[in-house]
Amino acid sequence: MAKSLFWFRRDLRLDDNPALAAATSRDRPVFAVWCRSQLSGLNERQVRFVLAAVGALRTQLAARNATLSVLDGEPATAFCAAAMRLGASAVFCARALDPRERDIEKDVETALQTAGIRFVRVGCDAVFEPESIAALKQASGAGYRVFPPFYRAWRSLTIPPGVPPAVPDGADDTPGVLENPPGPPGMPEPTEAAAARALERFVTARAADYGANAEYPARNATSRLGPYLRFGLISARAVVRAVQERMNRSWTLEQERISMDAFLRRLAWRDFYLHLAFWRPRTVDEPLQEAMRGFYGANDERFFAAWRDGMTGYPLVDAAMRQLHMEGYVHQRAAIVAASFCVADLGLDWKTGRDHFLREMLEADPALCSGNWERLAGIGSDQAAYPRIYNPIRQAMLFDPQGGYVRRYCPELARLPTALIFAPWEIEHRRQTELGFFTPQSYPRPIVDHAAAASAFLRAYQEFRRKAMSVQGTPARRDVGRRP
């Protein structure tokens, strides 16, 4: 029987792995391989997490007398050499949706085909294949540009059944060396089993109240599955199936179903941005809205440093940025407010903020980061004519009403009464002195006035858009910029 290689990439698991199942159902032995070049482009946290995850997968295979080979060097050359050394006639993998990874994949395919070796792609790391969603689109053009019709199409499809665990059984005498650096403090356990436990905890406990609690940063109410989904220690399809199974139980309350549906909508957003990068690869680095290409923010190092370090003087923004730096994670609501402040209040370019998130977040993905940042900057997939501008004080009062999140990450504000914690600069001078605020060693004053800065950004945005639309011959809409 023919031998083959299986290329682990964003699917560092054995369970519910369609590409691996396809390889093991056809060929024996199947040699598991991983290419070290996949670390390129990852941040330090991600590198350590992936190395630990690959090491755990290697241990898992060793228990079954199989190996996971580490390939060094340029992928196309490395795969040809490995295939010939091991006598493989085919290489299997899940196909990439990320533009950079697709380019690498094409180079590998070309090199293998030149050497007479088959290259087989099966599935991807989204819930649904891009073509299956795009086939439901009635308008012209490839794929969806906006979320609501995409979501309707996404919801109309049936999740395919799970694939039983598959195990590559090839034993390579020279599998290569894999380093094992210590993980950063607080890093989630990088194993397939830990991912499955995290999903079980979420489905049995937090999912039922997700809609009510997930928007509040002080509550431990989100799934925390992001790193596991990013590197495929669990499949997105398995997550959807688990949540839907809980939703379909006869004793699940209607309000609980609504909460779980809100979580599934988040997963649909993940698919949307992955598909957007697949159909329109330029949008990873350029605005989706062609008219807004050329609308660049400033490059103010002082503003960026204050934002990056959580020293803007706006407590919710600063708590978000400090959490990001400390944990490699930031709560979704706090991240939205911090990103909006970066673009609208500080006037920094959206790529400046996105790149910082890519450097810090454990679950950072170029397609998702770019899509979210473009949308907040008003140059991406949002249907509105102008960007959402989030008031950092109002958002703190709405989503951290007791100040628990702010106190956790801005300890210098912990002694403040809740009524004063969201705008500490408004405390009269005598109480400032008593509480020790606004000294060089304590919390800073606001770096900008929110109302004035946001208004200035909106005027610049409107003027650029009006001129761009007039050049394109499209009348500009006159909506008022929204300020949640």
BALUM-420703 format. One record per residue (C-alpha): x, y, z. Coordinates in nm, 2 decimals, m for minus. Layout:
BEGIN
<east: X, north: Y, up: Z>
...
! end
This chain:
BEGIN
<east: 0.00, north: 0.00, up: 0.00>
<east: 0.12, north: 0.35, up: m0.08>
<east: 0.28, north: 0.57, up: 0.18>
<east: 0.19, north: 0.93, up: 0.24>
<east: 0.27, north: 1.23, up: 0.46>
<east: 0.02, north: 1.43, up: 0.66>
<east: 0.11, north: 1.80, up: 0.71>
<east: m0.01, north: 1.94, up: 1.05>
<east: m0.07, north: 2.31, up: 1.04>
<east: m0.37, north: 2.48, up: 1.19>
<east: m0.51, north: 2.14, up: 1.29>
<east: m0.29, north: 2.01, up: 1.58>
<east: m0.53, north: 1.73, up: 1.67>
<east: m0.63, north: 1.38, up: 1.59>
<east: m1.01, north: 1.41, up: 1.65>
<east: m1.25, north: 1.55, up: 1.39>
<east: m0.97, north: 1.61, up: 1.14>
<east: m1.11, north: 1.54, up: 0.80>
<east: m0.78, north: 1.57, up: 0.61>
<east: m0.60, north: 1.34, up: 0.85>
<east: m0.89, north: 1.09, up: 0.83>
<east: m0.87, north: 1.10, up: 0.45>
<east: m0.50, north: 1.03, up: 0.46>
<east: m0.53, north: 0.73, up: 0.70>
<east: m0.82, north: 0.58, up: 0.52>
<east: m0.63, north: 0.55, up: 0.19>
<east: m0.26, north: 0.50, up: 0.27>
<east: m0.04, north: 0.31, up: 0.51>
<east: 0.18, north: 0.40, up: 0.67>
<east: 0.10, north: 0.77, up: 0.71>
<east: 0.39, north: 0.99, up: 0.84>
<east: 0.30, north: 1.29, up: 1.05>
<east: 0.51, north: 1.60, up: 0.96>
<east: 0.52, north: 1.96, up: 1.09>
<east: 0.73, north: 2.23, up: 0.93>
<east: 0.92, north: 2.47, up: 1.16>
<east: 0.87, north: 2.76, up: 0.91>
<east: 0.51, north: 2.77, up: 1.03>
<east: 0.65, north: 2.97, up: 1.33>
<east: 0.73, north: 3.26, up: 1.10>
<east: 0.49, north: 3.55, up: 1.15>
<east: 0.38, north: 3.43, up: 1.50>
<east: 0.44, north: 3.64, up: 1.81>
<east: 0.65, north: 3.51, up: 2.10>
<east: 0.35, north: 3.37, up: 2.30>
<east: 0.22, north: 3.19, up: 1.99>
<east: 0.56, north: 3.04, up: 1.92>
<east: 0.58, north: 2.89, up: 2.27>
<east: 0.22, north: 2.77, up: 2.26>
<east: 0.26, north: 2.60, up: 1.92>
<east: 0.59, north: 2.44, up: 2.01>
<east: 0.43, north: 2.30, up: 2.32>
<east: 0.13, north: 2.18, up: 2.13>
<east: 0.34, north: 2.01, up: 1.87>
<east: 0.54, north: 1.85, up: 2.15>
<east: 0.22, north: 1.73, up: 2.31>
<east: 0.10, north: 1.58, up: 1.98>
<east: 0.44, north: 1.42, up: 1.93>
<east: 0.41, north: 1.26, up: 2.27>
<east: 0.06, north: 1.14, up: 2.19>
<east: 0.18, north: 0.97, up: 1.87>
<east: 0.49, north: 0.82, up: 2.04>
<east: 0.25, north: 0.64, up: 2.28>
<east: 0.12, north: 0.46, up: 1.97>
<east: 0.46, north: 0.39, up: 1.83>
<east: 0.44, north: 0.66, up: 1.57>
<east: 0.64, north: 0.98, up: 1.51>
<east: 0.59, north: 1.34, up: 1.42>
<east: 0.88, north: 1.46, up: 1.20>
<east: 1.00, north: 1.82, up: 1.22>
<east: 1.10, north: 1.96, up: 0.88>
<east: 1.34, north: 2.25, up: 0.86>
<east: 1.41, north: 2.50, up: 0.58>
<east: 1.20, north: 2.62, up: 0.30>
<east: 0.87, north: 2.42, up: 0.29>
<east: 0.86, north: 2.32, up: m0.08>
<east: 1.22, north: 2.19, up: m0.06>
<east: 1.17, north: 2.03, up: 0.28>
<east: 0.86, north: 1.84, up: 0.17>
<east: 1.01, north: 1.70, up: m0.14>
<east: 1.31, north: 1.58, up: 0.05>
<east: 1.10, north: 1.42, up: 0.32>
<east: 0.86, north: 1.25, up: 0.08>
<east: 1.15, north: 1.10, up: m0.12>
<east: 1.34, north: 1.00, up: 0.20>
<east: 1.03, north: 0.82, up: 0.34>
<east: 0.90, north: 0.68, up: 0.01>
<east: 0.58, north: 0.88, up: 0.02>
<east: 0.37, north: 0.92, up: m0.30>
<east: 0.13, north: 1.18, up: m0.16>
<east: 0.11, north: 1.46, up: 0.09>
<east: m0.23, north: 1.54, up: 0.26>
<east: m0.33, north: 1.86, up: 0.44>
<east: m0.62, north: 2.08, up: 0.53>
<east: m0.62, north: 2.37, up: 0.29>
<east: m0.52, north: 2.72, up: 0.40>
<east: m0.75, north: 3.02, up: 0.39>
<east: m0.49, north: 3.28, up: 0.50>
<east: m0.33, north: 3.45, up: 0.19>
<east: 0.03, north: 3.40, up: 0.31>
<east: m0.03, north: 3.04, up: 0.40>
<east: m0.20, north: 2.98, up: 0.06>
<east: 0.11, north: 3.11, up: m0.12>
<east: 0.33, north: 2.87, up: 0.08>
<east: 0.09, north: 2.59, up: 0.00>
<east: 0.09, north: 2.66, up: m0.37>
<east: 0.47, north: 2.65, up: m0.37>
<east: 0.47, north: 2.32, up: m0.19>
<east: 0.21, north: 2.18, up: m0.44>
<east: 0.42, north: 2.29, up: m0.74>
<east: 0.74, north: 2.14, up: m0.61>
<east: 0.57, north: 1.81, up: m0.52>
<east: 0.39, north: 1.78, up: m0.86>
<east: 0.72, north: 1.84, up: m1.03>
<east: 0.86, north: 1.55, up: m0.83>
<east: 0.56, north: 1.33, up: m0.92>
<east: 0.41, north: 1.34, up: m0.58>
<east: 0.04, north: 1.40, up: m0.52>
<east: m0.08, north: 1.69, up: m0.31>
<east: m0.42, north: 1.65, up: m0.16>
<east: m0.62, north: 1.91, up: 0.03>
<east: m0.92, north: 1.82, up: 0.24>
<east: m1.13, north: 2.07, up: 0.44>
<east: m1.02, north: 2.39, up: 0.61>
<east: m1.02, north: 2.54, up: 0.96>
<east: m1.35, north: 2.72, up: 0.92>
<east: m1.69, north: 2.57, up: 1.01>
<east: m1.79, north: 2.58, up: 0.64>
<east: m1.59, north: 2.58, up: 0.32>
<east: m1.59, north: 2.92, up: 0.15>
<east: m1.75, north: 2.78, up: m0.16>
<east: m2.04, north: 2.63, up: 0.03>
<east: m2.14, north: 2.97, up: 0.16>
<east: m2.06, north: 3.16, up: m0.16>
<east: m2.28, north: 2.92, up: m0.36>
<east: m2.59, north: 3.07, up: m0.17>
<east: m2.50, north: 3.43, up: m0.27>
<east: m2.73, north: 3.59, up: m0.52>
<east: m2.54, north: 3.90, up: m0.60>
<east: m2.24, north: 3.91, up: m0.82>
<east: m1.88, north: 3.88, up: m0.70>
<east: m1.70, north: 3.62, up: m0.50>
<east: m1.81, north: 3.56, up: m0.14>
<east: m1.99, north: 3.80, up: 0.09>
<east: m1.86, north: 4.15, up: 0.17>
<east: m2.11, north: 4.22, up: 0.46>
<east: m2.20, north: 4.00, up: 0.76>
<east: m2.59, north: 3.99, up: 0.77>
<east: m2.65, north: 3.80, up: 0.44>
<east: m2.34, north: 3.59, up: 0.52>
<east: m2.49, north: 3.49, up: 0.85>
<east: m2.82, north: 3.40, up: 0.70>
<east: m2.64, north: 3.17, up: 0.46>
<east: m2.42, north: 3.03, up: 0.74>
<east: m2.72, north: 2.95, up: 0.95>
<east: m2.90, north: 2.77, up: 0.66>
<east: m2.63, north: 2.51, up: 0.62>
<east: m2.61, north: 2.19, up: 0.82>
<east: m2.29, north: 2.11, up: 1.02>
<east: m2.13, north: 1.80, up: 0.88>
<east: m2.10, north: 1.50, up: 1.12>
<east: m1.79, north: 1.46, up: 1.32>
<east: m1.49, north: 1.26, up: 1.20>
<east: m1.36, north: 0.98, up: 1.44>
<east: m1.01, north: 1.02, up: 1.56>
<east: m0.74, north: 0.92, up: 1.31>
<east: m0.39, north: 0.83, up: 1.39>
<east: m0.09, north: 0.86, up: 1.15>
<east: 0.11, north: 0.54, up: 1.21>
<east: 0.44, north: 0.61, up: 1.03>
<east: 0.76, north: 0.58, up: 1.23>
<east: 1.05, north: 0.80, up: 1.11>
<east: 1.39, north: 0.70, up: 1.22>
<east: 1.51, north: 1.06, up: 1.21>
<east: 1.22, north: 1.28, up: 1.31>
<east: 1.42, north: 1.58, up: 1.39>
<east: 1.46, north: 1.79, up: 1.70>
<east: 1.18, north: 2.00, up: 1.86>
<east: 1.28, north: 2.26, up: 2.11>
<east: 1.07, north: 2.30, up: 2.43>
<east: 1.09, north: 2.66, up: 2.57>
<east: 0.89, north: 2.74, up: 2.88>
<east: 0.55, north: 2.88, up: 2.82>
<east: 0.46, north: 3.23, up: 2.94>
<east: 0.28, north: 3.25, up: 3.28>
<east: m0.09, north: 3.18, up: 3.25>
<east: m0.06, north: 3.01, up: 2.91>
<east: m0.35, north: 2.76, up: 2.86>
<east: m0.25, north: 2.40, up: 2.85>
<east: m0.16, north: 2.34, up: 2.49>
<east: m0.31, north: 1.99, up: 2.44>
<east: m0.61, north: 1.85, up: 2.25>
<east: m0.74, north: 1.70, up: 2.57>
<east: m0.73, north: 2.04, up: 2.74>
<east: m0.92, north: 2.20, up: 2.45>
<east: m1.19, north: 1.93, up: 2.48>
<east: m1.22, north: 2.00, up: 2.86>
<east: m1.24, north: 2.38, up: 2.79>
<east: m1.53, north: 2.32, up: 2.55>
<east: m1.70, north: 2.09, up: 2.80>
<east: m1.68, north: 2.35, up: 3.07>
<east: m1.82, north: 2.62, up: 2.85>
<east: m2.11, north: 2.41, up: 2.72>
<east: m2.21, north: 2.28, up: 3.06>
<east: m2.17, north: 2.61, up: 3.25>
<east: m2.12, north: 2.94, up: 3.07>
<east: m2.30, north: 2.89, up: 2.74>
<east: m2.64, north: 2.91, up: 2.89>
<east: m2.57, north: 3.26, up: 3.03>
<east: m2.34, north: 3.38, up: 2.75>
<east: m2.58, north: 3.63, up: 2.61>
<east: m2.63, north: 3.79, up: 2.95>
<east: m2.27, north: 3.79, up: 3.08>
<east: m2.02, north: 3.77, up: 2.79>
<east: m2.02, north: 4.15, up: 2.73>
<east: m1.91, north: 4.22, up: 3.09>
<east: m1.53, north: 4.21, up: 3.13>
<east: m1.53, north: 4.15, up: 3.50>
<east: m1.73, north: 3.83, up: 3.46>
<east: m1.56, north: 3.51, up: 3.36>
<east: m1.82, north: 3.44, up: 3.10>
<east: m1.65, north: 3.39, up: 2.77>
<east: m1.54, north: 3.05, up: 2.62>
<east: m1.17, north: 3.11, up: 2.62>
<east: m1.15, north: 2.87, up: 2.32>
<east: m0.96, north: 3.13, up: 2.10>
<east: m0.61, north: 2.98, up: 2.12>
<east: m0.74, north: 2.63, up: 2.07>
<east: m0.94, north: 2.73, up: 1.76>
<east: m0.65, north: 2.94, up: 1.62>
<east: m0.41, north: 2.65, up: 1.61>
<east: m0.67, north: 2.37, up: 1.57>
<east: m0.64, north: 2.18, up: 1.89>
<east: m1.02, north: 2.16, up: 1.86>
<east: m1.22, north: 2.21, up: 1.54>
<east: m1.47, north: 2.49, up: 1.50>
<east: m1.72, north: 2.23, up: 1.38>
<east: m1.69, north: 2.04, up: 1.70>
<east: m1.76, north: 2.35, up: 1.90>
<east: m2.08, north: 2.42, up: 1.69>
<east: m2.20, north: 2.07, up: 1.73>
<east: m2.15, north: 2.07, up: 2.10>
<east: m2.34, north: 2.39, up: 2.15>
<east: m2.62, north: 2.29, up: 1.91>
<east: m2.65, north: 1.96, up: 2.10>
<east: m2.70, north: 2.15, up: 2.42>
<east: m2.95, north: 2.38, up: 2.26>
<east: m3.16, north: 2.09, up: 2.13>
<east: m3.20, north: 1.93, up: 2.47>
<east: m3.57, north: 1.93, up: 2.57>
<east: m3.49, north: 2.08, up: 2.91>
<east: m3.29, north: 2.38, up: 2.78>
<east: m3.48, north: 2.70, up: 2.84>
<east: m3.56, north: 2.94, up: 2.56>
<east: m3.35, north: 3.21, up: 2.71>
<east: m3.05, north: 2.97, up: 2.73>
<east: m3.10, north: 2.89, up: 2.36>
<east: m3.09, north: 3.26, up: 2.28>
<east: m2.76, north: 3.29, up: 2.48>
<east: m2.60, north: 3.00, up: 2.29>
<east: m2.72, north: 3.14, up: 1.96>
<east: m2.53, north: 3.46, up: 2.05>
<east: m2.22, north: 3.25, up: 2.09>
<east: m2.27, north: 3.07, up: 1.75>
<east: m2.30, north: 3.41, up: 1.59>
<east: m1.95, north: 3.49, up: 1.72>
<east: m1.83, north: 3.17, up: 1.55>
<east: m2.00, north: 3.28, up: 1.23>
<east: m1.81, north: 3.61, up: 1.25>
<east: m1.49, north: 3.41, up: 1.27>
<east: m1.59, north: 3.22, up: 0.95>
<east: m1.68, north: 3.55, up: 0.78>
<east: m1.34, north: 3.71, up: 0.83>
<east: m1.16, north: 3.39, up: 0.73>
<east: m1.37, north: 3.37, up: 0.41>
<east: m1.32, north: 3.74, up: 0.34>
<east: m0.94, north: 3.69, up: 0.35>
<east: m0.98, north: 3.39, up: 0.12>
<east: m1.19, north: 3.56, up: m0.15>
<east: m1.02, north: 3.91, up: m0.11>
<east: m0.67, north: 3.85, up: 0.01>
<east: m0.57, north: 4.22, up: m0.03>
<east: m0.81, north: 4.31, up: 0.26>
<east: m0.57, north: 4.16, up: 0.51>
<east: m0.36, north: 4.48, up: 0.46>
<east: m0.59, north: 4.71, up: 0.27>
<east: m0.93, north: 4.85, up: 0.35>
<east: m1.22, north: 4.64, up: 0.21>
<east: m1.39, north: 4.97, up: 0.11>
<east: m1.20, north: 5.08, up: m0.20>
<east: m1.31, north: 5.44, up: m0.15>
<east: m1.13, north: 5.45, up: 0.19>
<east: m0.79, north: 5.33, up: 0.07>
<east: m0.55, north: 5.61, up: 0.14>
<east: m0.73, north: 5.72, up: 0.46>
<east: m0.43, north: 5.69, up: 0.69>
<east: m0.41, north: 5.78, up: 1.05>
<east: m0.12, north: 5.96, up: 1.23>
<east: 0.20, north: 5.81, up: 1.35>
<east: 0.23, north: 5.98, up: 1.69>
<east: 0.48, north: 5.78, up: 1.90>
<east: 0.37, north: 5.96, up: 2.22>
<east: 0.01, north: 5.87, up: 2.17>
<east: 0.09, north: 5.51, up: 2.07>
<east: 0.32, north: 5.46, up: 2.38>
<east: 0.04, north: 5.58, up: 2.61>
<east: m0.22, north: 5.36, up: 2.45>
<east: 0.02, north: 5.06, up: 2.44>
<east: 0.12, north: 5.09, up: 2.80>
<east: m0.23, north: 5.15, up: 2.93>
<east: m0.16, north: 5.51, up: 3.04>
<east: m0.42, north: 5.71, up: 2.84>
<east: m0.61, north: 5.84, up: 3.14>
<east: m0.93, north: 5.65, up: 3.04>
<east: m0.96, north: 5.36, up: 3.29>
<east: m1.15, north: 5.11, up: 3.06>
<east: m0.90, north: 5.16, up: 2.78>
<east: m0.60, north: 5.13, up: 3.01>
<east: m0.74, north: 4.82, up: 3.18>
<east: m0.78, north: 4.66, up: 2.84>
<east: m0.43, north: 4.74, up: 2.72>
<east: m0.27, north: 4.62, up: 3.05>
<east: m0.47, north: 4.29, up: 3.04>
<east: m0.34, north: 4.24, up: 2.68>
<east: 0.02, north: 4.30, up: 2.78>
<east: 0.00, north: 4.08, up: 3.10>
<east: m0.21, north: 3.79, up: 2.97>
<east: m0.19, north: 3.79, up: 2.59>
<east: m0.57, north: 3.81, up: 2.60>
<east: m0.81, north: 4.10, up: 2.62>
<east: m1.19, north: 4.08, up: 2.68>
<east: m1.38, north: 4.13, up: 2.36>
<east: m1.58, north: 4.43, up: 2.48>
<east: m1.27, north: 4.60, up: 2.63>
<east: m1.08, north: 4.53, up: 2.31>
<east: m1.35, north: 4.71, up: 2.11>
<east: m1.33, north: 5.02, up: 2.32>
<east: m0.95, north: 5.02, up: 2.32>
<east: m0.94, north: 4.98, up: 1.94>
<east: m1.20, north: 5.25, up: 1.89>
<east: m1.00, north: 5.49, up: 2.12>
<east: m0.68, north: 5.41, up: 1.92>
<east: m0.83, north: 5.51, up: 1.59>
<east: m1.09, north: 5.77, up: 1.67>
<east: m0.96, north: 5.95, up: 1.98>
<east: m0.58, north: 5.92, up: 1.92>
<east: m0.61, north: 5.93, up: 1.54>
<east: m0.36, north: 5.65, up: 1.50>
<east: m0.36, north: 5.44, up: 1.18>
<east: m0.56, north: 5.12, up: 1.22>
<east: m0.26, north: 4.91, up: 1.12>
<east: m0.07, north: 5.05, up: 1.41>
<east: m0.32, north: 4.91, up: 1.65>
<east: m0.38, north: 4.59, up: 1.46>
<east: m0.01, north: 4.51, up: 1.45>
<east: 0.02, north: 4.56, up: 1.82>
<east: m0.26, north: 4.32, up: 1.88>
<east: m0.09, north: 4.07, up: 1.65>
<east: 0.23, north: 4.10, up: 1.85>
<east: 0.06, north: 4.04, up: 2.19>
<east: m0.25, north: 3.82, up: 2.15>
<east: m0.21, north: 3.44, up: 2.19>
<east: m0.51, north: 3.39, up: 1.96>
<east: m0.42, north: 3.66, up: 1.71>
<east: m0.51, north: 3.57, up: 1.35>
<east: m0.43, north: 3.82, up: 1.06>
<east: m0.76, north: 3.77, up: 0.89>
<east: m0.96, north: 3.82, up: 1.21>
<east: m0.75, north: 4.11, up: 1.35>
<east: m0.76, north: 4.29, up: 1.02>
<east: m1.13, north: 4.24, up: 0.97>
<east: m1.22, north: 4.36, up: 1.32>
<east: m0.99, north: 4.66, up: 1.31>
<east: m1.11, north: 4.77, up: 0.96>
<east: m1.47, north: 4.75, up: 1.07>
<east: m1.40, north: 4.96, up: 1.38>
<east: m1.22, north: 5.22, up: 1.17>
<east: m1.51, north: 5.24, up: 0.93>
<east: m1.31, north: 5.11, up: 0.63>
<east: m1.41, north: 4.75, up: 0.64>
<east: m1.72, north: 4.53, up: 0.62>
<east: m1.96, north: 4.75, up: 0.82>
<east: m2.25, north: 4.87, up: 0.61>
<east: m2.27, north: 5.21, up: 0.78>
<east: m2.14, north: 5.52, up: 0.61>
<east: m1.94, north: 5.62, up: 0.92>
<east: m1.75, north: 5.44, up: 1.19>
<east: m1.88, north: 5.35, up: 1.53>
<east: m1.71, north: 5.57, up: 1.79>
<east: m1.72, north: 5.42, up: 2.14>
<east: m1.73, north: 5.66, up: 2.44>
<east: m1.48, north: 5.50, up: 2.68>
<east: m1.66, north: 5.65, up: 2.99>
<east: m2.01, north: 5.55, up: 2.89>
<east: m1.89, north: 5.20, up: 2.79>
<east: m1.72, north: 5.15, up: 3.13>
<east: m2.04, north: 5.25, up: 3.30>
<east: m2.25, north: 5.02, up: 3.09>
<east: m2.02, north: 4.71, up: 3.09>
<east: m1.81, north: 4.74, up: 3.41>
<east: m2.07, north: 4.91, up: 3.63>
<east: m1.91, north: 4.81, up: 3.96>
<east: m1.56, north: 4.89, up: 3.83>
<east: m1.43, north: 4.53, up: 3.90>
<east: m1.24, north: 4.50, up: 3.57>
<east: m1.08, north: 4.85, up: 3.60>
<east: m0.97, north: 4.78, up: 3.96>
<east: m0.82, north: 4.45, up: 3.86>
<east: m0.59, north: 4.59, up: 3.60>
<east: m0.55, north: 4.95, up: 3.72>
<east: m0.48, north: 4.89, up: 4.09>
<east: m0.39, north: 5.26, up: 4.14>
<east: m0.76, north: 5.33, up: 4.10>
<east: m0.88, north: 5.05, up: 4.34>
<east: m0.94, north: 5.28, up: 4.63>
<east: m1.18, north: 5.51, up: 4.43>
<east: m1.55, north: 5.48, up: 4.50>
<east: m1.74, north: 5.33, up: 4.20>
<east: m1.91, north: 5.66, up: 4.12>
<east: m1.57, north: 5.82, up: 4.05>
<east: m1.36, north: 5.54, up: 3.90>
<east: m1.45, north: 5.59, up: 3.54>
<east: m1.35, north: 5.96, up: 3.52>
<east: m1.11, north: 6.01, up: 3.81>
<east: m0.99, north: 6.34, up: 3.67>
<east: m1.32, north: 6.49, up: 3.78>
<east: m1.24, north: 6.45, up: 4.15>
<east: m1.20, north: 6.79, up: 4.31>
<east: m0.84, north: 6.89, up: 4.39>
<east: m0.87, north: 6.83, up: 4.77>
<east: m0.98, north: 6.47, up: 4.73>
<east: m0.71, north: 6.41, up: 4.46>
<east: m0.46, north: 6.51, up: 4.72>
<east: m0.61, north: 6.28, up: 4.99>
<east: m0.62, north: 5.98, up: 4.75>
<east: m0.28, north: 6.05, up: 4.60>
<east: m0.38, north: 6.09, up: 4.24>
<east: m0.22, north: 6.26, up: 3.94>
<east: 0.13, north: 6.25, up: 4.07>
<east: 0.41, north: 6.12, up: 3.84>
<east: 0.38, north: 5.79, up: 4.02>
<east: 0.01, north: 5.75, up: 3.99>
<east: m0.27, north: 5.75, up: 3.73>
<east: m0.23, north: 6.00, up: 3.44>
<east: m0.47, north: 6.27, up: 3.33>
<east: m0.66, north: 6.20, up: 3.00>
<east: m0.42, north: 6.23, up: 2.71>
<east: m0.70, north: 6.37, up: 2.49>
<east: m1.05, north: 6.51, up: 2.54>
<east: m1.28, north: 6.23, up: 2.40>
<east: m1.55, north: 6.45, up: 2.26>
<east: m1.31, north: 6.69, up: 2.08>
<east: m1.09, north: 6.42, up: 1.95>
<east: m1.37, north: 6.20, up: 1.83>
<east: m1.54, north: 6.49, up: 1.65>
<east: m1.21, north: 6.59, up: 1.48>
<east: m1.17, north: 6.23, up: 1.36>
<east: m1.52, north: 6.21, up: 1.23>
<east: m1.48, north: 6.54, up: 1.04>
<east: m1.16, north: 6.41, up: 0.87>
<east: m1.33, north: 6.08, up: 0.79>
<east: m1.64, north: 6.25, up: 0.64>
<east: m1.43, north: 6.48, up: 0.43>
<east: m1.21, north: 6.20, up: 0.29>
<east: m1.51, north: 5.99, up: 0.22>
<east: m1.70, north: 6.27, up: 0.05>
<east: m1.41, north: 6.34, up: m0.18>
<east: m1.35, north: 5.97, up: m0.25>
<east: m1.71, north: 5.92, up: m0.34>
<east: m1.73, north: 6.22, up: m0.56>
<east: m1.43, north: 6.09, up: m0.76>
<east: m1.60, north: 5.75, up: m0.79>
<east: m1.92, north: 5.91, up: m0.89>
<east: m2.11, north: 5.77, up: m0.59>
<east: m2.31, north: 6.01, up: m0.37>
<east: m2.19, north: 6.01, up: m0.02>
<east: m2.44, north: 5.92, up: 0.25>
<east: m2.50, north: 6.18, up: 0.52>
<east: m2.55, north: 5.96, up: 0.82>
<east: m2.43, north: 6.09, up: 1.16>
<east: m2.14, north: 5.90, up: 1.31>
<east: m2.27, north: 5.67, up: 1.58>
<east: m2.12, north: 5.69, up: 1.93>
<east: m2.22, north: 5.39, up: 2.14>
! end
